[in-house]
Amino acid sequence: MDTLTETMTAEAQGTDLAVLVFLVFVFVSDSEKDITPQEVQRFQMLMNDLHWTDNEDMCRALTTLRFNYTATWADYEAGTLAADRDAIAGQLVRFDRAFGSERADALKASLADLVQRISRGPSRSGVRFALGESKGRASARQELEALLAPPISAAATAASRDPEIEPKPEPALTATPGTESWPAARMAIGDAPVWQGGQLRVRCISCVDETRDTRTFTLAADPPRLFSYKPGQFVTLELPIDGRILRRSYTISSSPSRPYTLSITVKRVPKGWVSNWLHDTMTPGFELDLIGPHGHFTCVDRPASKLLFIAGGSGITPAMSMLRWLADTGCAADIVLINNVRTPDDVIFGQELQHLSSRLGDALRLAVVPSRVSPGQSWNGPTGHFSEALLRLLAPDVLEREVFVCGPSGYMATIRMLLQARGFPMARYHEESFGGAPASAPALPAPQVSRAPQAPPVPGVTAATAPASIAAASAEARLVFRNSNRTIDCGADESILDAADRHAVPVPSSCRSGVCGTCRMRKLSGTVSMEGQAALSDPEIAEGYFLACIGQARGTVVIDA
């Protein structure tokens, strides 16, 4: 066979393999003609990320299908591509003859793995997971598994006929029932792909109540990956709420020293639209996308022999991530943790903090300080709000420590002022600075317009109409959104994100404080000023990128959006 003929044969096989993989996908997922966007997205992830399989024929098939995907779907929708059991069986017979038994069996094993990965995930926001797999899909999956099952050897057949011969078990080539309850079963350090940043599809695998209003959600990558990040960083979740995709940032409370899963710990707050939605909606099986990791609030980048963590309420989450990492990595640092809470019932990670205190021994001095204790409630430790006296009592050597603070903004401001008054070297002071956007209702955020002190109030204008009127009167800049063909005015002191919100121009956002980078945009012309940004590199800024949440337009700015 000449080279040209071999090339043509290989290309034809690649096309046929791609069709076979596609047929396997739709035979299961569309067996009842109710395929969902989530299932299509999961298959696309498997098609685009080949780390889940080491079978060369499967990789070749998915690579070919990636280029022929739209045309293959069109053939399927038009009915010219039959996706039934006989069509799949016929394709398998062809490859048995073309490849030989060993290579064909390896392909079948990879196809069986694909079936498991397609079938295991929930869809429709977890509804199918909760109700169980439909009979039609279960039947289709079982038919495929029977087609793809490894052949029974002649020795095993003989053994089944002779009761005196005990058959030896064949090694399993496909996932057995129950293995999907072990999400890390297929991963091993050094072999599994690693997520080190960017957008990632994840699935909630557990929800644990830490207190009456705080819950930890544990996430696993789908398809499986190991998580790599720095303890103390945060991620941005993309949440499908009321027909919109909303983005909110949450600190990672787990540790990268335990890379198989990633956890966030969320406190339910009054009128907290997204936090309440998570508590009410997120259940095991729910799928979502996350983006990250973000942030510089981590002890990894600030190694020191003495550390002081100060946490108020749910601000314990980044401190817990760092504590877990310090304990798991055998760090010899001298650690003090001051955890201010409302009452003894509001201690997040209470039992684990005690366990870490016991595990680390003299290396960790733990002080949980409730602001009040109910009558009759047993409490032997200090109480009250954070104060200079409390700091002197618990960390008298504070001037020698690297300090990490996280909590409500007023709480952090108090600590910062106390340390400054004591002459603390503020280069060794670090605080978690990102905060969630106002989210008490699905309406657009309240407009924040020109705040120049010389702008007088407008007599007779109600609170509901005043912001737009004032903004129109004091507009000193103009934003031109080229792609959406929108032009809006904004105040000189108004952020571009606030102006976009006020005019209902959609701009992805999360932290609204210049940290996460979700609202990154690029200007084509004009000037945008920014102060305090922590998400863009110098090359990105040089290319025209800015953060809409803290960027302010100077004159007319044309934006590539």
C-alpha positions as CSV (number, residue, x, y, z in Angstrom):
1,M,0.0,0.0,0.0
2,D,1.5,3.3,-1.0
3,T,1.8,6.4,1.2
4,L,-1.1,8.2,-0.4
5,T,-3.4,5.2,0.0
6,E,-2.3,4.8,3.7
7,T,-3.1,8.5,4.4
8,M,-6.5,8.2,2.8
9,T,-7.3,5.1,4.7
10,A,-6.2,6.7,8.0
11,E,-8.4,9.8,7.3
12,A,-11.4,7.6,6.5
13,Q,-10.9,5.6,9.7
14,G,-10.6,8.9,11.7
15,T,-13.9,10.1,10.2
16,D,-15.6,6.8,10.9
17,L,-14.3,6.8,14.5
18,A,-15.6,10.3,15.0
19,V,-19.0,9.2,13.8
20,L,-18.9,6.2,16.1
21,V,-18.1,8.4,19.2
22,F,-20.9,10.8,18.2
23,L,-23.4,7.9,17.9
24,V,-22.5,6.6,21.3
25,F,-23.0,10.1,22.8
26,V,-26.5,10.7,21.3
27,F,-27.6,7.1,21.7
28,V,-27.5,7.6,25.5
29,S,-28.1,11.4,25.9
30,D,-30.8,11.7,23.3
31,S,-32.5,8.3,23.6
32,E,-35.8,10.0,24.6
33,K,-35.2,13.1,22.4
34,D,-34.7,15.3,25.4
35,I,-31.0,16.1,25.3
36,T,-30.1,19.1,27.5
37,P,-27.6,21.9,27.0
38,Q,-25.7,20.7,30.1
39,E,-25.2,17.3,28.5
40,V,-24.0,18.8,25.2
41,Q,-21.6,21.0,27.2
42,R,-20.3,18.0,29.1
43,F,-19.6,16.1,25.9
44,Q,-17.9,19.1,24.4
45,M,-15.6,19.3,27.4
46,L,-14.7,15.6,27.0
47,M,-14.1,16.3,23.3
48,N,-11.9,19.4,23.9
49,D,-9.9,18.0,26.8
50,L,-8.4,14.7,26.0
51,H,-6.7,14.1,29.4
52,W,-9.4,11.7,30.5
53,T,-8.3,9.0,28.0
54,D,-5.0,7.6,26.8
55,N,-6.5,5.5,24.0
56,E,-4.9,6.8,20.7
57,D,-8.0,5.9,18.6
58,M,-10.3,7.7,20.9
59,C,-8.1,10.8,20.8
60,R,-8.0,10.7,17.1
61,A,-11.8,10.3,16.9
62,L,-12.4,13.3,19.2
63,T,-9.9,15.4,17.4
64,T,-11.6,14.7,14.1
65,L,-15.1,15.2,15.6
66,R,-14.0,18.6,16.9
67,F,-13.6,19.8,13.3
68,N,-16.7,18.0,12.0
69,Y,-18.9,18.6,15.0
70,T,-21.4,21.0,13.4
71,A,-21.8,19.0,10.2
72,T,-22.2,15.7,12.2
73,W,-25.0,17.3,14.3
74,A,-26.7,18.5,11.1
75,D,-26.6,15.0,9.6
76,Y,-28.1,13.6,12.8
77,E,-30.8,16.3,13.0
78,A,-31.7,15.7,9.3
79,G,-32.0,11.9,9.9
80,T,-29.2,11.0,7.5
81,L,-27.1,9.7,10.4
82,A,-28.8,6.8,12.2
83,A,-28.1,6.6,15.9
84,D,-29.5,3.2,16.8
85,R,-28.1,0.0,18.3
86,D,-27.6,-1.7,14.9
87,A,-25.7,1.3,13.5
88,I,-23.3,1.3,16.5
89,A,-22.9,-2.5,16.4
90,G,-22.1,-2.4,12.7
91,Q,-19.4,0.2,13.2
92,L,-17.9,-1.9,16.0
93,V,-17.8,-5.0,13.8
94,R,-15.9,-3.0,11.1
95,F,-13.3,-1.9,13.6
96,D,-13.0,-5.4,15.0
97,R,-11.9,-6.5,11.5
98,A,-9.8,-3.5,10.7
99,F,-7.9,-3.2,14.1
100,G,-7.7,-6.7,15.4
101,S,-9.1,-7.9,18.7
102,E,-6.6,-6.3,21.1
103,R,-6.8,-2.8,19.6
104,A,-10.6,-3.1,19.1
105,D,-11.1,-4.2,22.7
106,A,-9.0,-1.2,23.9
107,L,-11.2,1.1,21.8
108,K,-14.4,-0.5,23.3
109,A,-13.0,0.0,26.8
110,S,-12.4,3.7,26.1
111,L,-16.0,4.0,24.6
112,A,-17.4,2.4,27.8
113,D,-15.5,4.9,29.8
114,L,-17.1,7.7,27.7
115,V,-20.5,6.2,28.3
116,Q,-19.9,6.3,32.1
117,R,-18.7,9.9,31.9
118,I,-21.7,11.0,29.8
119,S,-24.3,9.2,31.9
120,R,-23.1,10.0,35.4
121,G,-23.6,13.7,35.5
122,P,-26.9,15.5,36.4
123,S,-28.6,17.8,34.1
124,R,-31.4,20.4,34.3
125,S,-29.8,21.9,37.4
126,G,-29.7,18.6,39.3
127,V,-33.3,17.6,38.7
128,R,-32.4,14.4,36.9
129,F,-29.8,13.5,39.5
130,A,-32.5,13.9,42.2
131,L,-35.1,11.8,40.5
132,G,-32.8,9.1,39.1
133,E,-32.0,8.1,35.5
134,S,-35.0,7.6,33.3
135,K,-35.9,4.1,32.2
136,G,-35.2,4.9,28.5
137,R,-31.8,6.3,29.2
138,A,-30.9,3.4,31.6
139,S,-32.0,0.9,28.9
140,A,-29.9,2.7,26.2
141,R,-26.9,2.8,28.5
142,Q,-27.2,-0.9,29.4
143,E,-27.5,-1.8,25.7
144,L,-24.3,0.1,24.9
145,E,-22.5,-1.5,27.9
146,A,-23.4,-4.9,26.6
147,L,-22.1,-4.1,23.1
148,L,-18.9,-2.7,24.6
149,A,-18.3,-5.4,27.2
150,P,-15.0,-7.4,26.8
151,P,-15.5,-10.8,25.1
152,I,-15.8,-13.8,27.3
153,S,-12.8,-16.0,26.9
154,A,-13.1,-19.6,25.8
155,A,-11.6,-20.8,29.1
156,A,-14.3,-18.8,31.0
157,T,-17.0,-20.4,28.8
158,A,-15.7,-23.9,29.5
159,A,-15.5,-23.1,33.2
160,S,-19.1,-22.0,33.2
161,R,-20.1,-25.4,31.8
162,D,-17.9,-27.5,34.1
163,P,-18.8,-27.0,37.8
164,E,-15.5,-28.5,38.9
165,I,-13.5,-25.7,37.3
166,E,-13.6,-22.3,39.1
167,P,-13.3,-19.5,36.6
168,K,-10.6,-16.9,37.2
169,P,-12.0,-13.4,37.3
170,E,-11.2,-11.2,34.3
171,P,-9.8,-7.8,35.0
172,A,-12.5,-5.2,34.7
173,L,-12.1,-2.8,31.7
174,T,-15.1,-0.7,32.4
175,A,-16.3,1.2,35.4
176,T,-18.3,-0.9,37.8
177,P,-21.5,0.2,39.4
178,G,-20.8,2.5,42.4
179,T,-17.4,3.8,41.2
180,E,-18.8,7.2,40.4
181,S,-19.5,7.5,44.2
182,W,-15.7,7.7,44.4
183,P,-14.9,10.9,42.4
184,A,-11.2,10.5,42.9
185,A,-11.0,6.8,42.1
186,R,-9.7,7.5,38.6
187,M,-7.1,10.1,39.6
188,A,-3.6,9.7,40.9
189,I,-1.0,12.3,41.7
190,G,1.3,12.7,38.7
191,D,-1.1,11.3,36.2
192,A,-4.3,13.3,36.6
193,P,-4.7,16.7,34.8
194,V,-4.3,19.7,37.1
195,W,-6.5,22.8,37.1
196,Q,-4.2,25.8,37.7
197,G,-6.5,28.6,36.5
198,G,-9.2,29.6,34.1
199,Q,-12.8,28.5,33.7
200,L,-13.7,25.1,34.9
201,R,-16.9,23.0,35.1
202,V,-17.5,21.6,38.6
203,R,-20.2,19.6,40.4
204,C,-21.3,20.0,44.0
205,I,-20.7,16.7,45.8
206,S,-21.6,17.6,49.3
207,C,-23.2,20.3,51.5
208,V,-22.3,20.6,55.2
209,D,-23.9,23.0,57.7
210,E,-21.1,24.6,59.8
211,T,-23.5,26.8,61.8
212,R,-27.2,27.6,61.6
213,D,-26.6,30.1,58.8
214,T,-23.3,29.0,57.2
215,R,-22.8,26.0,54.9
216,T,-19.8,24.5,53.1
217,F,-20.2,23.4,49.5
218,T,-17.6,20.9,48.3
219,L,-17.0,20.8,44.5
220,A,-15.3,18.3,42.2
221,A,-14.2,19.0,38.7
222,D,-16.1,17.3,35.9
223,P,-14.3,15.7,34.1
224,P,-12.0,15.0,37.1
225,R,-9.0,17.2,37.7
226,L,-6.8,18.1,40.6
227,F,-7.1,21.6,42.0
228,S,-4.0,23.8,42.3
229,Y,-4.2,27.2,43.9
230,K,-2.7,29.1,46.9
231,P,-4.4,28.9,50.3
232,G,-6.4,32.1,50.9
233,Q,-7.3,32.8,47.3
234,F,-10.9,32.9,46.0
235,V,-12.9,31.8,43.0
236,T,-15.7,33.4,41.0
237,L,-18.8,31.3,40.6
238,E,-21.1,31.6,37.5
239,L,-24.6,30.9,38.8
240,P,-27.7,30.4,36.6
241,I,-30.3,32.4,38.6
242,D,-33.7,33.4,37.2
243,G,-32.6,33.1,33.6
244,R,-29.4,35.1,34.1
245,I,-25.8,34.1,34.7
246,L,-24.6,36.0,37.9
247,R,-21.0,36.0,39.1
248,R,-20.1,36.1,42.8
249,S,-16.7,35.6,44.4
250,Y,-16.1,33.3,47.4
251,T,-13.0,32.5,49.3
252,I,-11.8,28.9,48.9
253,S,-12.0,27.3,52.4
254,S,-10.3,24.1,51.5
255,S,-6.6,23.6,51.1
256,P,-4.6,22.8,47.9
257,S,-2.8,20.2,49.9
258,R,-6.0,18.2,49.5
259,P,-6.3,18.7,45.7
260,Y,-9.2,16.3,44.8
261,T,-11.9,18.7,45.8
262,L,-12.4,22.4,46.3
263,S,-14.7,23.9,49.0
264,I,-16.4,27.3,49.5
265,T,-18.1,28.3,52.8
266,V,-21.0,30.7,52.4
267,K,-22.9,32.6,55.1
268,R,-26.6,33.2,54.6
269,V,-27.2,37.0,55.1
270,P,-30.5,39.0,55.2
271,K,-31.5,40.1,51.8
272,G,-28.4,38.3,50.4
273,W,-29.9,37.2,47.1
274,V,-27.1,35.0,45.9
275,S,-26.0,33.6,49.3
276,N,-29.6,32.6,50.1
277,W,-30.0,31.1,46.6
278,L,-27.0,28.9,47.2
279,H,-28.3,27.7,50.5
280,D,-31.7,27.0,49.0
281,T,-30.7,25.6,45.7
282,M,-27.2,24.1,45.7
283,T,-27.4,20.4,46.4
284,P,-25.2,17.5,45.6
285,G,-25.3,17.0,41.8
286,F,-25.7,20.6,40.9
287,E,-23.3,21.8,38.1
288,L,-21.8,25.2,37.6
289,D,-18.7,26.9,36.2
290,L,-16.0,28.6,38.3
291,I,-13.3,31.0,37.3
292,G,-10.1,31.6,39.2
293,P,-8.1,31.4,41.3
294,H,-7.8,35.0,42.2
295,G,-6.2,37.1,44.9
296,H,-3.0,37.7,46.7
297,F,-4.2,37.2,50.3
298,T,-2.0,34.2,51.1
299,C,0.7,33.3,53.5
300,V,2.5,31.3,50.7
301,D,3.8,34.5,49.2
302,R,4.7,35.9,52.6
303,P,6.7,33.2,54.4
304,A,7.4,34.1,58.0
305,S,8.4,32.4,61.2
306,K,5.6,34.1,63.1
307,L,2.1,34.5,61.7
308,L,-1.1,36.2,63.1
309,F,-4.5,35.4,61.6
310,I,-7.3,37.7,62.7
311,A,-10.8,36.7,61.5
312,G,-14.2,38.2,62.0
313,G,-17.2,35.9,61.4
314,S,-17.1,34.3,58.0
315,G,-13.7,35.9,57.5
316,I,-12.4,32.7,59.0
317,T,-12.6,31.0,55.6
318,P,-9.2,32.1,54.1
319,A,-7.6,31.6,57.5
320,M,-8.9,28.1,57.6
321,S,-7.6,27.4,54.1
322,M,-4.1,28.6,55.2
323,L,-4.2,26.7,58.5
324,R,-5.1,23.5,56.8
325,W,-2.3,24.0,54.4
326,L,0.2,24.9,57.1
327,A,-0.8,21.8,59.1
328,D,-0.7,19.5,56.0
329,T,2.7,20.7,54.8
330,G,4.5,20.5,58.1
331,C,5.2,24.2,58.4
332,A,7.2,25.1,61.6
333,A,5.7,28.6,61.9
334,D,4.5,30.0,65.2
335,I,0.8,30.7,64.6
336,V,-1.8,32.8,66.5
337,L,-5.4,32.8,65.4
338,I,-7.9,35.3,66.8
339,N,-11.4,34.5,65.7
340,N,-14.1,37.0,66.6
341,V,-17.7,35.7,66.5
342,R,-21.1,36.9,67.6
343,T,-21.8,34.1,70.0
344,P,-20.4,30.6,70.8
345,D,-23.0,29.2,68.5
346,D,-21.6,31.1,65.5
347,V,-18.1,29.5,65.4
348,I,-17.5,28.3,61.9
349,F,-15.3,25.2,61.7
350,G,-15.5,25.0,65.5
351,Q,-14.7,21.3,65.8
352,E,-12.0,21.4,63.2
353,L,-10.3,24.4,64.8
354,Q,-10.1,22.4,68.0
355,H,-8.7,19.5,66.1
356,L,-6.1,21.7,64.4
357,S,-5.1,23.2,67.7
358,S,-4.6,19.7,69.1
359,R,-2.7,18.6,66.0
360,L,-0.4,21.6,65.8
361,G,0.2,21.7,69.6
362,D,2.3,24.6,70.8
363,A,2.7,25.8,67.2
364,L,-0.9,27.2,67.2
365,R,-2.4,29.5,69.8
366,L,-6.2,29.6,69.1
367,A,-8.5,32.2,70.6
368,V,-12.2,32.2,69.8
369,V,-13.7,35.4,71.1
370,P,-17.5,35.8,71.1
371,S,-18.8,39.3,71.5
372,R,-21.5,38.1,73.8
373,V,-22.5,34.9,75.7
374,S,-26.2,34.1,76.4
375,P,-27.2,33.8,80.0
376,G,-26.6,30.3,81.2
377,Q,-24.3,29.4,78.3
378,S,-21.0,28.0,79.4
379,W,-17.9,29.9,78.2
380,N,-14.5,30.0,79.8
381,G,-12.5,32.2,77.3
382,P,-12.4,35.9,76.6
383,T,-15.4,37.8,75.3
384,G,-16.0,41.2,73.8
385,H,-15.2,43.0,70.6
386,F,-11.7,43.3,69.1
387,S,-9.6,45.8,71.1
388,E,-6.1,46.9,71.8
389,A,-6.3,45.1,75.2
390,L,-7.4,41.9,73.5
391,L,-4.5,42.2,71.0
392,R,-2.0,42.7,73.8
393,L,-3.4,39.7,75.7
394,L,-3.4,37.3,72.8
395,A,-0.5,38.5,70.6
396,P,1.9,40.6,72.8
397,D,4.6,40.1,70.1
398,V,2.4,41.3,67.3
399,L,5.2,43.6,66.0
400,E,7.2,40.5,65.1
401,R,4.4,38.8,63.1
402,E,3.1,38.7,59.6
403,V,-0.5,39.7,60.0
404,F,-3.5,38.5,57.9
405,V,-6.9,40.0,58.5
406,C,-10.3,39.2,57.1
407,G,-13.8,40.2,58.1
408,P,-16.3,43.0,57.7
409,S,-14.9,46.3,56.4
410,G,-15.4,48.2,59.7
411,Y,-13.8,45.3,61.6
412,M,-10.7,45.4,59.4
413,A,-10.5,49.2,59.6
414,T,-10.4,49.0,63.4
415,I,-7.6,46.5,63.4
416,R,-5.7,48.5,60.8
417,M,-5.9,51.7,62.9
418,L,-4.9,49.9,66.1
419,L,-1.8,48.4,64.4
420,Q,-0.8,51.7,62.9
421,A,-1.1,53.4,66.3
422,R,1.3,50.8,67.7
423,G,3.8,51.5,65.0
424,F,3.3,48.1,63.2
425,P,5.3,47.9,59.9
426,M,2.3,47.9,57.6
427,A,4.3,46.2,54.8
428,R,3.6,43.0,56.9
429,Y,-0.1,43.7,57.2
430,H,-2.5,42.0,54.7
431,E,-6.2,42.0,54.5
432,E,-8.8,40.3,52.2
433,S,-10.2,43.2,50.3
434,F,-12.7,41.8,47.9
435,G,-16.4,42.2,48.7
436,G,-19.6,41.0,47.1
437,A,-21.7,43.4,45.0
438,P,-25.1,44.4,46.5
439,A,-27.4,41.5,45.7
440,S,-30.7,41.7,47.6
441,A,-32.9,41.5,44.6
442,P,-32.7,40.6,40.9
443,A,-33.1,44.2,39.8
444,L,-30.1,46.2,38.6
445,P,-27.9,47.5,41.4
446,A,-28.8,51.0,42.8
447,P,-27.1,53.6,40.6
448,Q,-24.1,55.4,42.0
449,V,-23.7,58.6,40.1
450,S,-21.6,61.8,40.4
451,R,-20.6,62.3,44.0
452,A,-18.9,65.6,43.6
453,P,-19.5,67.7,46.7
454,Q,-20.5,70.8,44.7
455,A,-23.5,69.1,43.0
456,P,-26.6,70.6,44.7
457,P,-29.7,68.6,45.5
458,V,-32.5,68.8,42.9
459,P,-35.6,70.3,44.6
460,G,-38.8,68.4,44.1
461,V,-37.2,65.3,42.6
462,T,-38.0,62.0,44.3
463,A,-35.3,59.5,45.4
464,A,-36.4,57.2,42.6
465,T,-35.8,59.7,39.8
466,A,-33.0,61.8,41.2
467,P,-30.0,59.6,40.3
468,A,-30.7,59.5,36.6
469,S,-31.5,63.2,36.5
470,I,-28.4,64.2,38.3
471,A,-26.3,61.9,36.2
472,A,-27.6,63.4,33.1
473,A,-27.0,66.9,34.3
474,S,-23.4,66.2,35.5
475,A,-22.2,63.8,32.8
476,E,-18.6,64.6,32.1
477,A,-17.6,61.5,30.2
478,R,-19.0,59.3,27.4
479,L,-18.8,55.5,26.9
480,V,-19.1,54.1,23.4
481,F,-19.7,50.3,23.4
482,R,-18.7,49.5,19.9
483,N,-20.0,45.9,19.5
484,S,-23.4,46.5,21.1
485,N,-23.8,49.9,19.4
486,R,-24.6,51.7,22.7
487,T,-23.4,55.1,23.8
488,I,-24.0,56.3,27.3
489,D,-23.0,59.3,29.5
490,C,-21.4,59.0,32.9
491,G,-20.1,61.2,35.7
492,A,-16.4,61.9,36.2
493,D,-16.4,60.2,39.5
494,E,-18.6,57.3,38.4
495,S,-17.2,53.9,37.7
496,I,-17.7,52.5,34.2
497,L,-19.5,49.5,35.7
498,D,-21.9,51.7,37.7
499,A,-22.7,53.7,34.6
500,A,-23.2,50.5,32.6
501,D,-25.6,49.1,35.3
502,R,-27.5,52.4,35.3
503,H,-28.1,52.2,31.6
504,A,-28.8,48.4,31.6
505,V,-25.6,47.6,29.6
506,P,-24.6,44.1,30.6
507,V,-21.1,43.9,32.0
508,P,-19.9,40.7,33.8
509,S,-18.8,41.5,37.3
510,S,-18.2,40.0,40.7
511,C,-16.1,41.6,43.4
512,R,-16.6,45.3,42.4
513,S,-13.4,46.2,44.1
514,G,-10.7,45.7,41.5
515,V,-9.5,42.3,42.6
516,C,-11.1,39.4,40.8
517,G,-10.8,40.6,37.2
518,T,-14.3,39.4,36.1
519,C,-15.2,42.8,34.7
520,R,-12.0,43.1,32.6
521,M,-12.6,45.1,29.4
522,R,-10.5,46.6,26.6
523,K,-10.6,50.2,25.4
524,L,-10.0,50.9,21.8
525,S,-9.4,54.6,22.4
526,G,-9.7,57.2,25.2
527,T,-8.4,57.3,28.7
528,V,-9.5,55.3,31.7
529,S,-8.1,55.9,35.2
530,M,-7.8,53.2,37.8
531,E,-6.6,53.1,41.4
532,G,-6.0,50.0,43.5
533,Q,-6.4,47.3,40.9
534,A,-4.9,43.9,41.7
535,A,-6.0,41.8,38.7
536,L,-4.3,43.1,35.6
537,S,-0.7,42.7,34.6
538,D,1.3,45.6,33.2
539,P,1.3,44.1,29.7
540,E,-2.5,43.8,29.8
541,I,-2.8,47.5,30.9
542,A,-0.5,48.4,28.0
543,E,-2.8,46.6,25.6
544,G,-5.7,48.7,26.8
545,Y,-7.4,46.4,29.3
546,F,-9.1,48.0,32.4
547,L,-11.4,46.9,35.2
548,A,-14.9,48.4,34.8
549,C,-15.6,48.2,38.5
550,I,-12.9,50.8,39.4
551,G,-12.2,52.3,36.1
552,Q,-13.3,55.9,35.5
553,A,-13.6,57.4,32.0
554,R,-11.9,60.6,31.1
555,G,-13.6,62.1,28.2
556,T,-14.9,59.8,25.5
557,V,-13.8,56.1,25.7
558,V,-14.5,53.6,23.0
559,I,-14.8,50.0,24.5
560,D,-14.5,46.7,22.7
561,A,-17.8,45.3,24.0
